[in-house]
Amino acid sequence: MRLGPDDPKYPNSLRGLPGGRPAPEAACIGNVEILARRKVALFCSVECPGSLIIGAHDLAQALRRSEIAVVSGFQSPVEQECFTILLRGPAPVILCPARRIDRITIRPEWRAPIESGRLLLFSIFAEHQRRPTAQLAMERNRLVAALADVVFVAHAAPSSKTAEFCREAWVSGKAMYTLDNPANAELISLGARPVTPVEAPLMFAHPLY
């Protein structure tokens, strides 16, 4: 289905884009009611230390039992692994591919979550944007952050696109969290709040806790 800015279910956060840009029409597959839930954006660099991979998996296990929706492109290896974990639980999930989704192939493991109302595919990309590119991935990350109430970054490798995006997201004033680990010292110095996988769901639900 298509979701336009005039639809009451359209995300308010996309109506006031920087630079006065018009709110884009969105393509949706799945339960659009998930858009009204409290949401955490999930990001992780392609390169990620082993200790943080384990921490990200533990966090996904905790979030899949929560009422918070997780929104991500689920593109990097760690993000993909978290996606697999999240789909095994009752928590709602929003997948934002870096491409149009009108003709996307619905994978077998997506069907049950879509049918049960736990998974939503969401895209603002146009007809001609059929293949993911680095530029579309960055635009998709901005979309994910805009949709979310808080941002969680498992790890941002130095000088990576994820690190560049995190600096941009922080400037925008979006609340940001990361795993409490020395490997995330740069993110923490930027202003990201360190959390453990156990306490993270409560922190995401109540940022001032």
N, C-alpha and C positions, 0 to 999 in steps of 0.2 A: 504494500500500500504506500501511497504518497502522503506526506504530512507537511502541510504548509504553515507559515507563520500565523495565519488566522485561525488555525485549529486550536481549541482549548488544551489539547494534549501536547502541543508543541512546546519544547523546552524554553522557558523564559530566558535562560542564560544565553541562548543563541539569538535573541531578539535585539540585543545591544552590542553588536560586534564593534571592535576598535575601528576608528576611521569612518564611522558612520556607514559602514557597508550594510547592504540590505540583508535581512535574514534569509538564508538559503532554504529551499525546499528540501526535504529529506525523504529518502526511500527507507522503508522499514519492512522487515520480515520478522514476525513474532509478536510478542506481547508489548504493545506500546505503553501499557500502564506502568511498566518498569521505570519509565522516564520520570515518574513522579516520586520514586523512592529516593532515599538518601543514597548518594553514590560516592565511591572512592575510585579514583583513577589509578591504574597500575602500570608502572613503567620499569624497565630494566634494560641495561645495555647488553649488547651481544656478548661482550667480554665481561665475565663476572666471576669473582673468587669463589672457590668451593664452599667456604663457610657461609657466604651470603646466599648461595643457591639453596642450601639446606634451610636457611632462615626464611627464604621466600616460599619454599614448599610448606614450612610450618605455618607461615602466615596464611597461605591459601587454604590450608586445612582448617584454620580458625575461622576464616571468613566464610567458608562454604556452609558453616553451621550458624551464621549470623543472618540478620535481616537486611544488611547493607548490600546494595547492588555494586558489583565490581564492573567497571567499564575500562576497556583497553583495546588496543589493536591486536594484542596477543600475537606479536610478530617475532620477537627475539626468542631464542631457545627457552630461557627461563619463563618468559611470559606464556609461551605455548604449554610448558609443563604445568604452570599454575592454572591455565585454562582447563586442562584435562582434569586436574584435581577439583576445580570449582564445579564442573559439570556433573560430578558424582554426588553433589550435595543439593540441598533445597534452596540455597541462596540464589537470587536473581543475578543474571550476567548480561552485559551489553557488549557485543563484539562490533568494533568499528574497522572494517577493512579499509586499506588505502586505495580504494577503487570504487567504481559503481557496483551495485549489488543486484540490479534488476535481473541479470541473467546468471547470477552466481550459482555454482553447484552446491546444493545442500548436502553436506557430508552425513553419512549414516549416524555418526555419534551426535550430530546436532538435532536430529529429528525428534527424539523423545523430549529433550529440554524445550524445544520450540512448541511442540504440541501440548506440553504441560504448563506452558506460560512462564517458564523460567529463563528463557533465552530470547534476546532481541538482537537482530542484526540491524545496524543503523549506519547510513551513509549520506553524505551531502554532495557526493561527486557526480559530475555530469555524464551524459551519454558517451562522450568520446574518451572519458577517463577509465579505460577498461583494464589497464595494467598498472600495478603498483610501481612507483618511482620514488627516488629519494625526496623529491619535492612534495609529492603527494603524501608520503609518510610523515613529513614534518607538518603539513597541513592537517593530517589526520590526528597527530599528537595534540595539536592546538584544539581540535574539536573535542578530543577525549577530555582534556583538561577543562574546557569550557563547560562540558556536560556535568563534570563531577563537582561535589561539594568540597572535597579535599583531594590532595594528590599524594600518592605514595610511590617512592622511587627505591626499589630494592638496591640498585647500584647504578651509578653513572660513571663510566670509565673516563679518566682524564682526556680532555680534548675530543670527546665523542659527540655525536649528534645529540645523544641523550643529555649530556652535560650542558650543551648549548641550549637545549630546550628548557632544562631546569632553571638556568639563569633567567631566561625569558619568563617562565612561569612565576618565578619568585618576584620579579619586578611587577608582575600583574597583580600581586597581592594574594594569590591563591595559597591557602594553608598547605604546607608541604611537610611530609614525614619521610623518614628513611630508617633502615635497620641500624640499631646501636652497635656499630662495629668500626674498628680503626680504619678499615678500608673505605669507609664513608666519611672520613674526616673533612674532605672538601665540601661535600654536601651539607654537613653539619655546620661548617664555618659560614656557608652561604645563608644559613638560617633554617635549614630543615630540622625538624624536631626528631631526635632519636627515640625509637620505640622498640620494644621486643614483640615477637609474634603473639605472645599471650595477651599483652595489654593493648595491642593495636586496634582490634575491633571496637573496644570501649572508647579509645581515643578518637577514632574516626567518627563514632556516633556522637561524641560529646567533646569537641575540640578544646574546650576550656576546662576539661576535667583535670 
